[in-house]
């Protein structure tokens, strides 16, 4: 699997929205790839923070739109 693909799958990976096999494949890539691992950790931190917001049950669509704007931003920065 290539890094670009992995990064796209990370939000779903964090939500644990994969089969065992797919999950293992991504997890293995993260073990081997420092860049994707950093991406994963940053994303996870953000999502964890959203989920622990008090008095606010963040809907999944909101999280998805956050992830999307992060990705758009990153794409721009990568130029
Ligand atoms: Zn990678």
PDB file of the backbone (N, CA, C, O) and the ligand in Angstrom, with CONECT records:
HET     ZN  A 101       1
ATOM      1  N   UNK A   1       0.838  -1.212   0.000  1.00  0.00           N
ATOM      2  CA  UNK A   1       0.000   0.000   0.000  1.00  0.00           C
ATOM      3  C   UNK A   1       0.868   1.256   0.000  1.00  0.00           C
ATOM      4  O   UNK A   1       1.909   1.307   0.655  1.00  0.00           O
ATOM      5  N   UNK A   2       0.429   2.248  -0.733  1.00  0.00           N
ATOM      6  CA  UNK A   2       1.223   3.464  -0.785  1.00  0.00           C
ATOM      7  C   UNK A   2       0.768   4.456   0.290  1.00  0.00           C
ATOM      8  O   UNK A   2      -0.359   4.400   0.783  1.00  0.00           O
ATOM      9  N   UNK A   3       1.685   5.364   0.632  1.00  0.00           N
ATOM     10  CA  UNK A   3       1.453   6.283   1.739  1.00  0.00           C
ATOM     11  C   UNK A   3       0.206   7.144   1.541  1.00  0.00           C
ATOM     12  O   UNK A   3      -0.566   7.365   2.474  1.00  0.00           O
ATOM     13  N   UNK A   4       0.024   7.623   0.319  1.00  0.00           N
ATOM     14  CA  UNK A   4      -1.114   8.500   0.052  1.00  0.00           C
ATOM     15  C   UNK A   4      -2.423   7.785   0.392  1.00  0.00           C
ATOM     16  O   UNK A   4      -3.335   8.358   0.987  1.00  0.00           O
ATOM     17  N   UNK A   5      -2.478   6.542   0.002  1.00  0.00           N
ATOM     18  CA  UNK A   5      -3.662   5.713   0.255  1.00  0.00           C
ATOM     19  C   UNK A   5      -3.850   5.528   1.772  1.00  0.00           C
ATOM     20  O   UNK A   5      -4.957   5.660   2.294  1.00  0.00           O
ATOM     21  N   UNK A   6      -2.770   5.227   2.445  1.00  0.00           N
ATOM     22  CA  UNK A   6      -2.823   5.008   3.894  1.00  0.00           C
ATOM     23  C   UNK A   6      -3.365   6.247   4.595  1.00  0.00           C
ATOM     24  O   UNK A   6      -4.249   6.159   5.447  1.00  0.00           O
ATOM     25  N   UNK A   7      -2.822   7.405   4.221  1.00  0.00           N
ATOM     26  CA  UNK A   7      -3.236   8.644   4.871  1.00  0.00           C
ATOM     27  C   UNK A   7      -4.728   8.900   4.658  1.00  0.00           C
ATOM     28  O   UNK A   7      -5.421   9.394   5.548  1.00  0.00           O
ATOM     29  N   UNK A   8      -5.206   8.556   3.470  1.00  0.00           N
ATOM     30  CA  UNK A   8      -6.641   8.707   3.196  1.00  0.00           C
ATOM     31  C   UNK A   8      -7.485   7.784   4.064  1.00  0.00           C
ATOM     32  O   UNK A   8      -8.612   8.115   4.431  1.00  0.00           O
ATOM     33  N   UNK A   9      -6.934   6.641   4.381  1.00  0.00           N
ATOM     34  CA  UNK A   9      -7.686   5.653   5.155  1.00  0.00           C
ATOM     35  C   UNK A   9      -7.599   5.882   6.667  1.00  0.00           C
ATOM     36  O   UNK A   9      -8.361   5.297   7.437  1.00  0.00           O
ATOM     37  N   UNK A  10      -6.664   6.737   7.080  1.00  0.00           N
ATOM     38  CA  UNK A  10      -6.423   6.899   8.515  1.00  0.00           C
ATOM     39  C   UNK A  10      -7.661   7.271   9.338  1.00  0.00           C
ATOM     40  O   UNK A  10      -7.872   6.690  10.403  1.00  0.00           O
ATOM     41  N   UNK A  11      -8.483   8.217   8.878  1.00  0.00           N
ATOM     42  CA  UNK A  11      -9.660   8.545   9.702  1.00  0.00           C
ATOM     43  C   UNK A  11     -10.526   7.317   9.978  1.00  0.00           C
ATOM     44  O   UNK A  11     -11.017   7.130  11.091  1.00  0.00           O
ATOM     45  N   UNK A  12     -10.704   6.491   8.961  1.00  0.00           N
ATOM     46  CA  UNK A  12     -11.498   5.275   9.151  1.00  0.00           C
ATOM     47  C   UNK A  12     -10.756   4.262  10.008  1.00  0.00           C
ATOM     48  O   UNK A  12     -11.359   3.506  10.771  1.00  0.00           O
ATOM     49  N   UNK A  13      -9.452   4.261   9.871  1.00  0.00           N
ATOM     50  CA  UNK A  13      -8.630   3.372  10.694  1.00  0.00           C
ATOM     51  C   UNK A  13      -8.790   3.733  12.170  1.00  0.00           C
ATOM     52  O   UNK A  13      -8.918   2.857  13.026  1.00  0.00           O
ATOM     53  N   UNK A  14      -8.782   5.027  12.449  1.00  0.00           N
ATOM     54  CA  UNK A  14      -8.926   5.496  13.830  1.00  0.00           C
ATOM     55  C   UNK A  14     -10.321   5.156  14.363  1.00  0.00           C
ATOM     56  O   UNK A  14     -10.487   4.834  15.540  1.00  0.00           O
ATOM     57  N   UNK A  15     -11.299   5.230  13.493  1.00  0.00           N
ATOM     58  CA  UNK A  15     -12.667   4.875  13.895  1.00  0.00           C
ATOM     59  C   UNK A  15     -12.848   3.351  13.985  1.00  0.00           C
ATOM     60  O   UNK A  15     -13.899   2.857  14.394  1.00  0.00           O
ATOM     61  N   UNK A  16     -11.821   2.644  13.602  1.00  0.00           N
ATOM     62  CA  UNK A  16     -11.861   1.186  13.600  1.00  0.00           C
ATOM     63  C   UNK A  16     -12.972   0.666  12.678  1.00  0.00           C
ATOM     64  O   UNK A  16     -13.772  -0.194  13.047  1.00  0.00           O
ATOM     65  N   UNK A  17     -12.983   1.206  11.513  1.00  0.00           N
ATOM     66  CA  UNK A  17     -14.036   0.943  10.551  1.00  0.00           C
ATOM     67  C   UNK A  17     -13.564  -0.034   9.461  1.00  0.00           C
ATOM     68  O   UNK A  17     -13.987   0.057   8.309  1.00  0.00           O
ATOM     69  N   UNK A  18     -12.688  -0.961   9.841  1.00  0.00           N
ATOM     70  CA  UNK A  18     -12.133  -1.888   8.860  1.00  0.00           C
ATOM     71  C   UNK A  18     -12.267  -3.331   9.336  1.00  0.00           C
ATOM     72  O   UNK A  18     -12.471  -3.608  10.518  1.00  0.00           O
ATOM     73  N   UNK A  19     -12.147  -4.209   8.401  1.00  0.00           N
ATOM     74  CA  UNK A  19     -12.063  -5.616   8.769  1.00  0.00           C
ATOM     75  C   UNK A  19     -10.704  -5.864   9.431  1.00  0.00           C
ATOM     76  O   UNK A  19      -9.785  -5.051   9.329  1.00  0.00           O
ATOM     77  N   UNK A  20     -10.607  -6.991  10.100  1.00  0.00           N
ATOM     78  CA  UNK A  20      -9.380  -7.335  10.809  1.00  0.00           C
ATOM     79  C   UNK A  20      -8.171  -7.307   9.873  1.00  0.00           C
ATOM     80  O   UNK A  20      -7.106  -6.806  10.233  1.00  0.00           O
ATOM     81  N   UNK A  21      -8.349  -7.851   8.668  1.00  0.00           N
ATOM     82  CA  UNK A  21      -7.248  -7.955   7.710  1.00  0.00           C
ATOM     83  C   UNK A  21      -6.784  -6.574   7.251  1.00  0.00           C
ATOM     84  O   UNK A  21      -5.591  -6.274   7.225  1.00  0.00           O
ATOM     85  N   UNK A  22      -7.767  -5.741   6.888  1.00  0.00           N
ATOM     86  CA  UNK A  22      -7.426  -4.392   6.431  1.00  0.00           C
ATOM     87  C   UNK A  22      -6.754  -3.602   7.548  1.00  0.00           C
ATOM     88  O   UNK A  22      -5.779  -2.883   7.333  1.00  0.00           O
ATOM     89  N   UNK A  23      -7.299  -3.757   8.726  1.00  0.00           N
ATOM     90  CA  UNK A  23      -6.761  -3.059   9.890  1.00  0.00           C
ATOM     91  C   UNK A  23      -5.304  -3.456  10.111  1.00  0.00           C
ATOM     92  O   UNK A  23      -4.444  -2.608  10.351  1.00  0.00           O
ATOM     93  N   UNK A  24      -5.045  -4.744  10.026  1.00  0.00           N
ATOM     94  CA  UNK A  24      -3.691  -5.252  10.240  1.00  0.00           C
ATOM     95  C   UNK A  24      -2.728  -4.717   9.183  1.00  0.00           C
ATOM     96  O   UNK A  24      -1.569  -4.416   9.469  1.00  0.00           O
ATOM     97  N   UNK A  25      -3.229  -4.608   7.970  1.00  0.00           N
ATOM     98  CA  UNK A  25      -2.385  -4.129   6.873  1.00  0.00           C
ATOM     99  C   UNK A  25      -1.965  -2.677   7.113  1.00  0.00           C
ATOM    100  O   UNK A  25      -0.804  -2.314   6.921  1.00  0.00           O
ATOM    101  N   UNK A  26      -2.917  -1.865   7.529  1.00  0.00           N
ATOM    102  CA  UNK A  26      -2.601  -0.460   7.802  1.00  0.00           C
ATOM    103  C   UNK A  26      -1.688  -0.354   9.025  1.00  0.00           C
ATOM    104  O   UNK A  26      -0.724   0.412   9.029  1.00  0.00           O
ATOM    105  N   UNK A  27      -2.002  -1.124  10.045  1.00  0.00           N
ATOM    106  CA  UNK A  27      -1.181  -1.102  11.255  1.00  0.00           C
ATOM    107  C   UNK A  27       0.261  -1.469  10.937  1.00  0.00           C
ATOM    108  O   UNK A  27       1.198  -0.889  11.485  1.00  0.00           O
ATOM    109  N   UNK A  28       0.425  -2.437  10.046  1.00  0.00           N
ATOM    110  CA  UNK A  28       1.772  -2.857   9.662  1.00  0.00           C
ATOM    111  C   UNK A  28       2.505  -1.722   8.945  1.00  0.00           C
ATOM    112  O   UNK A  28       3.685  -1.474   9.191  1.00  0.00           O
ATOM    113  N   UNK A  29       1.788  -1.045   8.061  1.00  0.00           N
ATOM    114  CA  UNK A  29       2.407   0.076   7.355  1.00  0.00           C
ATOM    115  C   UNK A  29       2.839   1.155   8.347  1.00  0.00           C
ATOM    116  O   UNK A  29       3.920   1.728   8.215  1.00  0.00           O
ATOM    117  N   UNK A  30       2.001   1.424   9.327  1.00  0.00           N
ATOM    118  CA  UNK A  30       2.333   2.470  10.302  1.00  0.00           C
ATOM    119  C   UNK A  30       3.584   2.099  11.097  1.00  0.00           C
ATOM    120  O   UNK A  30       4.365   2.965  11.490  1.00  0.00           O
ATOM    121  N   UNK A  31       3.758   0.801  11.326  1.00  0.00           N
ATOM    122  CA  UNK A  31       4.953   0.347  12.031  1.00  0.00           C
ATOM    123  C   UNK A  31       6.213   0.628  11.210  1.00  0.00           C
ATOM    124  O   UNK A  31       7.280   0.924  11.749  1.00  0.00           O
ATOM    125  N   UNK A  32       6.052   0.526   9.895  1.00  0.00           N
ATOM    126  CA  UNK A  32       7.218   0.597   9.019  1.00  0.00           C
ATOM    127  C   UNK A  32       7.486   1.992   8.481  1.00  0.00           C
ATOM    128  O   UNK A  32       8.592   2.289   8.029  1.00  0.00           O
ATOM    129  N   UNK A  33       6.475   2.843   8.531  1.00  0.00           N
ATOM    130  CA  UNK A  33       6.585   4.124   7.854  1.00  0.00           C
ATOM    131  C   UNK A  33       6.436   5.268   8.858  1.00  0.00           C
ATOM    132  O   UNK A  33       5.349   5.537   9.369  1.00  0.00           O
ATOM    133  N   UNK A  34       7.541   5.918   9.117  1.00  0.00           N
ATOM    134  CA  UNK A  34       7.578   6.981  10.113  1.00  0.00           C
ATOM    135  C   UNK A  34       6.632   8.129   9.735  1.00  0.00           C
ATOM    136  O   UNK A  34       5.962   8.711  10.589  1.00  0.00           O
ATOM    137  N   UNK A  35       6.598   8.433   8.449  1.00  0.00           N
ATOM    138  CA  UNK A  35       5.800   9.564   7.993  1.00  0.00           C
ATOM    139  C   UNK A  35       4.302   9.344   8.224  1.00  0.00           C
ATOM    140  O   UNK A  35       3.598  10.226   8.715  1.00  0.00           O
ATOM    141  N   UNK A  36       3.842   8.170   7.864  1.00  0.00           N
ATOM    142  CA  UNK A  36       2.426   7.855   8.060  1.00  0.00           C
ATOM    143  C   UNK A  36       2.098   7.730   9.544  1.00  0.00           C
ATOM    144  O   UNK A  36       0.996   8.063   9.982  1.00  0.00           O
ATOM    145  N   UNK A  37       3.058   7.253  10.296  1.00  0.00           N
ATOM    146  CA  UNK A  37       2.846   7.104  11.737  1.00  0.00           C
ATOM    147  C   UNK A  37       2.635   8.469  12.386  1.00  0.00           C
ATOM    148  O   UNK A  37       1.758   8.641  13.232  1.00  0.00           O
ATOM    149  N   UNK A  38       3.446   9.424  11.978  1.00  0.00           N
ATOM    150  CA  UNK A  38       3.306  10.786  12.497  1.00  0.00           C
ATOM    151  C   UNK A  38       1.933  11.345  12.123  1.00  0.00           C
ATOM    152  O   UNK A  38       1.254  11.972  12.936  1.00  0.00           O
ATOM    153  N   UNK A  39       1.550  11.105  10.892  1.00  0.00           N
ATOM    154  CA  UNK A  39       0.250  11.553  10.398  1.00  0.00           C
ATOM    155  C   UNK A  39      -0.868  10.948  11.240  1.00  0.00           C
ATOM    156  O   UNK A  39      -1.808  11.630  11.648  1.00  0.00           O
ATOM    157  N   UNK A  40      -0.739   9.667  11.483  1.00  0.00           N
ATOM    158  CA  UNK A  40      -1.726   8.932  12.270  1.00  0.00           C
ATOM    159  C   UNK A  40      -1.820   9.499  13.687  1.00  0.00           C
ATOM    160  O   UNK A  40      -2.917   9.715  14.201  1.00  0.00           O
ATOM    161  N   UNK A  41      -0.679   9.735  14.310  1.00  0.00           N
ATOM    162  CA  UNK A  41      -0.682  10.223  15.685  1.00  0.00           C
ATOM    163  C   UNK A  41      -1.304  11.611  15.789  1.00  0.00           C
ATOM    164  O   UNK A  41      -2.041  11.899  16.733  1.00  0.00           O
ATOM    165  N   UNK A  42      -1.007  12.464  14.821  1.00  0.00           N
ATOM    166  CA  UNK A  42      -1.582  13.804  14.804  1.00  0.00           C
ATOM    167  C   UNK A  42      -3.097  13.740  14.643  1.00  0.00           C
ATOM    168  O   UNK A  42      -3.847  14.445  15.318  1.00  0.00           O
ATOM    169  N   UNK A  43      -3.518  12.881  13.735  1.00  0.00           N
ATOM    170  CA  UNK A  43      -4.947  12.740  13.465  1.00  0.00           C
ATOM    171  C   UNK A  43      -5.685  12.167  14.673  1.00  0.00           C
ATOM    172  O   UNK A  43      -6.777  12.613  15.026  1.00  0.00           O
ATOM    173  N   UNK A  44      -5.072  11.188  15.283  1.00  0.00           N
ATOM    174  CA  UNK A  44      -5.696  10.518  16.416  1.00  0.00           C
ATOM    175  C   UNK A  44      -5.865  11.491  17.581  1.00  0.00           C
ATOM    176  O   UNK A  44      -6.896  11.508  18.253  1.00  0.00           O
ATOM    177  N   UNK A  45      -4.842  12.289  17.803  1.00  0.00           N
ATOM    178  CA  UNK A  45      -4.882  13.277  18.876  1.00  0.00           C
ATOM    179  C   UNK A  45      -6.059  14.225  18.666  1.00  0.00           C
ATOM    180  O   UNK A  45      -6.805  14.536  19.594  1.00  0.00           O
ATOM    181  N   UNK A  46      -6.201  14.670  17.436  1.00  0.00           N
ATOM    182  CA  UNK A  46      -7.276  15.604  17.108  1.00  0.00           C
ATOM    183  C   UNK A  46      -8.644  14.955  17.339  1.00  0.00           C
ATOM    184  O   UNK A  46      -9.537  15.565  17.927  1.00  0.00           O
ATOM    185  N   UNK A  47      -8.794  13.742  16.882  1.00  0.00           N
ATOM    186  CA  UNK A  47     -10.075  13.050  17.012  1.00  0.00           C
ATOM    187  C   UNK A  47     -10.361  12.745  18.483  1.00  0.00           C
ATOM    188  O   UNK A  47     -11.493  12.889  18.943  1.00  0.00           O
ATOM    189  N   UNK A  48      -9.340  12.328  19.209  1.00  0.00           N
ATOM    190  CA  UNK A  48      -9.525  12.087  20.640  1.00  0.00           C
ATOM    191  C   UNK A  48     -10.019  13.342  21.331  1.00  0.00           C
ATOM    192  O   UNK A  48     -10.897  13.292  22.193  1.00  0.00           O
ATOM    193  N   UNK A  49      -9.446  14.462  20.944  1.00  0.00           N
ATOM    194  CA  UNK A  49      -9.833  15.722  21.564  1.00  0.00           C
ATOM    195  C   UNK A  49     -11.299  16.042  21.243  1.00  0.00           C
ATOM    196  O   UNK A  49     -12.052  16.479  22.113  1.00  0.00           O
ATOM    197  N   UNK A  50     -11.687  15.820  20.000  1.00  0.00           N
ATOM    198  CA  UNK A  50     -13.076  16.064  19.617  1.00  0.00           C
ATOM    199  C   UNK A  50     -14.021  15.173  20.419  1.00  0.00           C
ATOM    200  O   UNK A  50     -15.103  15.596  20.825  1.00  0.00           O
ATOM    201  N   UNK A  51     -13.593  13.942  20.634  1.00  0.00           N
ATOM    202  CA  UNK A  51     -14.472  12.991  21.303  1.00  0.00           C
ATOM    203  C   UNK A  51     -14.578  13.242  22.794  1.00  0.00           C
ATOM    204  O   UNK A  51     -15.552  12.831  23.423  1.00  0.00           O
ATOM    205  N   UNK A  52     -13.605  13.900  23.358  1.00  0.00           N
ATOM    206  CA  UNK A  52     -13.651  14.138  24.799  1.00  0.00           C
ATOM    207  C   UNK A  52     -14.189  15.521  25.135  1.00  0.00           C
ATOM    208  O   UNK A  52     -14.225  15.907  26.303  1.00  0.00           O
ATOM    209  N   UNK A  53     -14.606  16.268  24.119  1.00  0.00           N
ATOM    210  CA  UNK A  53     -15.218  17.568  24.385  1.00  0.00           C
ATOM    211  C   UNK A  53     -16.427  17.396  25.294  1.00  0.00           C
ATOM    212  O   UNK A  53     -17.331  16.619  24.988  1.00  0.00           O
ATOM    213  N   UNK A  54     -16.446  18.116  26.407  1.00  0.00           N
ATOM    214  CA  UNK A  54     -17.587  17.975  27.315  1.00  0.00           C
ATOM    215  C   UNK A  54     -18.848  18.606  26.739  1.00  0.00           C
ATOM    216  O   UNK A  54     -18.793  19.589  26.001  1.00  0.00           O
ATOM    217  N   UNK A  55     -19.975  18.020  27.091  1.00  0.00           N
ATOM    218  CA  UNK A  55     -21.290  18.563  26.734  1.00  0.00           C
ATOM    219  C   UNK A  55     -21.490  18.693  25.227  1.00  0.00           C
ATOM    220  O   UNK A  55     -22.359  19.434  24.768  1.00  0.00           O
ATOM    221  N   UNK A  56     -20.702  17.989  24.491  1.00  0.00           N
ATOM    222  CA  UNK A  56     -20.835  18.123  23.049  1.00  0.00           C
ATOM    223  C   UNK A  56     -20.574  16.779  22.398  1.00  0.00           C
ATOM    224  O   UNK A  56     -19.443  16.295  22.341  1.00  0.00           O
ATOM    225  N   UNK A  57     -21.634  16.206  21.921  1.00  0.00           N
ATOM    226  CA  UNK A  57     -21.490  14.936  21.233  1.00  0.00           C
ATOM    227  C   UNK A  57     -21.260  15.222  19.755  1.00  0.00           C
ATOM    228  O   UNK A  57     -22.198  15.468  18.997  1.00  0.00           O
ATOM    229  N   UNK A  58     -20.017  15.185  19.375  1.00  0.00           N
ATOM    230  CA  UNK A  58     -19.661  15.585  18.018  1.00  0.00           C
ATOM    231  C   UNK A  58     -20.155  14.549  17.012  1.00  0.00           C
ATOM    232  O   UNK A  58     -19.772  13.380  17.070  1.00  0.00           O
ATOM    233  N   UNK A  59     -20.993  14.982  16.107  1.00  0.00           N
ATOM    234  CA  UNK A  59     -21.472  14.022  15.103  1.00  0.00           C
ATOM    235  C   UNK A  59     -20.363  13.607  14.158  1.00  0.00           C
ATOM    236  O   UNK A  59     -19.412  14.354  13.923  1.00  0.00           O
ATOM    237  N   UNK A  60     -20.496  12.429  13.631  1.00  0.00           N
ATOM    238  CA  UNK A  60     -19.452  11.886  12.783  1.00  0.00           C
ATOM    239  C   UNK A  60     -19.217  12.778  11.558  1.00  0.00           C
ATOM    240  O   UNK A  60     -18.083  12.952  11.110  1.00  0.00           O
ATOM    241  N   UNK A  61     -20.300  13.332  11.030  1.00  0.00           N
ATOM    242  CA  UNK A  61     -20.151  14.165   9.843  1.00  0.00           C
ATOM    243  C   UNK A  61     -19.272  15.386  10.132  1.00  0.00           C
ATOM    244  O   UNK A  61     -18.539  15.864   9.265  1.00  0.00           O
ATOM    245  N   UNK A  62     -19.364  15.875  11.367  1.00  0.00           N
ATOM    246  CA  UNK A  62     -18.515  17.000  11.739  1.00  0.00           C
ATOM    247  C   UNK A  62     -17.051  16.582  11.725  1.00  0.00           C
ATOM    248  O   UNK A  62     -16.185  17.281  11.199  1.00  0.00           O
ATOM    249  N   UNK A  63     -16.807  15.436  12.311  1.00  0.00           N
ATOM    250  CA  UNK A  63     -15.435  14.932  12.328  1.00  0.00           C
ATOM    251  C   UNK A  63     -14.924  14.749  10.904  1.00  0.00           C
ATOM    252  O   UNK A  63     -13.787  15.097  10.585  1.00  0.00           O
ATOM    253  N   UNK A  64     -15.783  14.198  10.061  1.00  0.00           N
ATOM    254  CA  UNK A  64     -15.379  13.973   8.677  1.00  0.00           C
ATOM    255  C   UNK A  64     -15.044  15.288   7.978  1.00  0.00           C
ATOM    256  O   UNK A  64     -14.089  15.371   7.206  1.00  0.00           O
ATOM    257  N   UNK A  65     -15.840  16.300   8.260  1.00  0.00           N
ATOM    258  CA  UNK A  65     -15.552  17.571   7.609  1.00  0.00           C
ATOM    259  C   UNK A  65     -14.261  18.183   8.163  1.00  0.00           C
ATOM    260  O   UNK A  65     -13.533  18.865   7.441  1.00  0.00           O
ATOM    261  N   UNK A  66     -13.983  17.938   9.442  1.00  0.00           N
ATOM    262  CA  UNK A  66     -12.704  18.395  10.000  1.00  0.00           C
ATOM    263  C   UNK A  66     -11.547  17.686   9.321  1.00  0.00           C
ATOM    264  O   UNK A  66     -10.557  18.305   8.934  1.00  0.00           O
ATOM    265  N   UNK A  67     -11.691  16.377   9.185  1.00  0.00           N
ATOM    266  CA  UNK A  67     -10.638  15.604   8.543  1.00  0.00           C
ATOM    267  C   UNK A  67     -10.429  16.080   7.108  1.00  0.00           C
ATOM    268  O   UNK A  67      -9.303  16.164   6.618  1.00  0.00           O
ATOM    269  N   UNK A  68     -11.546  16.390   6.449  1.00  0.00           N
ATOM    270  CA  UNK A  68     -11.451  16.796   5.064  1.00  0.00           C
ATOM    271  C   UNK A  68     -10.735  18.145   4.943  1.00  0.00           C
ATOM    272  O   UNK A  68      -9.889  18.330   4.068  1.00  0.00           O
ATOM    273  N   UNK A  69     -11.082  19.075   5.822  1.00  0.00           N
ATOM    274  CA  UNK A  69     -10.417  20.374   5.716  1.00  0.00           C
ATOM    275  C   UNK A  69      -8.938  20.251   6.063  1.00  0.00           C
ATOM    276  O   UNK A  69      -8.100  20.948   5.490  1.00  0.00           O
ATOM    277  N   UNK A  70      -8.619  19.364   7.001  1.00  0.00           N
ATOM    278  CA  UNK A  70      -7.202  19.109   7.298  1.00  0.00           C
ATOM    279  C   UNK A  70      -6.482  18.593   6.058  1.00  0.00           C
ATOM    280  O   UNK A  70      -5.368  19.008   5.741  1.00  0.00           O
ATOM    281  N   UNK A  71      -7.148  17.682   5.376  1.00  0.00           N
ATOM    282  CA  UNK A  71      -6.530  17.069   4.209  1.00  0.00           C
ATOM    283  C   UNK A  71      -6.358  18.106   3.094  1.00  0.00           C
ATOM    284  O   UNK A  71      -5.314  18.169   2.445  1.00  0.00           O
ATOM    285  N   UNK A  72      -7.401  18.917   2.883  1.00  0.00           N
ATOM    286  CA  UNK A  72      -7.319  19.943   1.864  1.00  0.00           C
ATOM    287  C   UNK A  72      -6.166  20.892   2.155  1.00  0.00           C
ATOM    288  O   UNK A  72      -5.411  21.278   1.263  1.00  0.00           O
ATOM    289  N   UNK A  73      -6.050  21.253   3.418  1.00  0.00           N
ATOM    290  CA  UNK A  73      -4.971  22.143   3.843  1.00  0.00           C
ATOM    291  C   UNK A  73      -3.616  21.533   3.536  1.00  0.00           C
ATOM    292  O   UNK A  73      -2.709  22.180   3.014  1.00  0.00           O
ATOM    293  N   UNK A  74      -3.519  20.246   3.887  1.00  0.00           N
ATOM    294  CA  UNK A  74      -2.263  19.547   3.696  1.00  0.00           C
ATOM    295  C   UNK A  74      -1.910  19.436   2.217  1.00  0.00           C
ATOM    296  O   UNK A  74      -0.762  19.619   1.812  1.00  0.00           O
ATOM    297  N   UNK A  75      -2.941  19.128   1.421  1.00  0.00           N
ATOM    298  CA  UNK A  75      -2.712  19.025  -0.015  1.00  0.00           C
ATOM    299  C   UNK A  75      -2.160  20.339  -0.554  1.00  0.00           C
ATOM    300  O   UNK A  75      -1.252  20.360  -1.384  1.00  0.00           O
ATOM    301  N   UNK A  76      -2.732  21.430  -0.061  1.00  0.00           N
ATOM    302  CA  UNK A  76      -2.259  22.736  -0.501  1.00  0.00           C
ATOM    303  C   UNK A  76      -0.802  22.938  -0.102  1.00  0.00           C
ATOM    304  O   UNK A  76       0.020  23.403  -0.891  1.00  0.00           O
ATOM    305  N   UNK A  77      -0.503  22.574   1.146  1.00  0.00           N
ATOM    306  CA  UNK A  77       0.859  22.773   1.639  1.00  0.00           C
ATOM    307  C   UNK A  77       1.871  21.911   0.900  1.00  0.00           C
ATOM    308  O   UNK A  77       3.011  22.309   0.663  1.00  0.00           O
ATOM    309  N   UNK A  78       1.413  20.719   0.545  1.00  0.00           N
ATOM    310  CA  UNK A  78       2.321  19.828  -0.178  1.00  0.00           C
ATOM    311  C   UNK A  78       2.604  20.356  -1.582  1.00  0.00           C
ATOM    312  O   UNK A  78       3.611  20.033  -2.212  1.00  0.00           O
ATOM    313  N   UNK A  79       1.664  21.184  -2.039  1.00  0.00           N
ATOM    314  CA  UNK A  79       1.798  21.897  -3.287  1.00  0.00           C
ATOM    315  C   UNK A  79       2.085  21.038  -4.462  1.00  0.00           C
ATOM    316  O   UNK A  79       2.219  21.542  -5.577  1.00  0.00           O
TER     317      UNK A  79
HETATM  318 ZN    ZN A 101       3.686   5.509   4.622  1.00  0.00          ZN
END
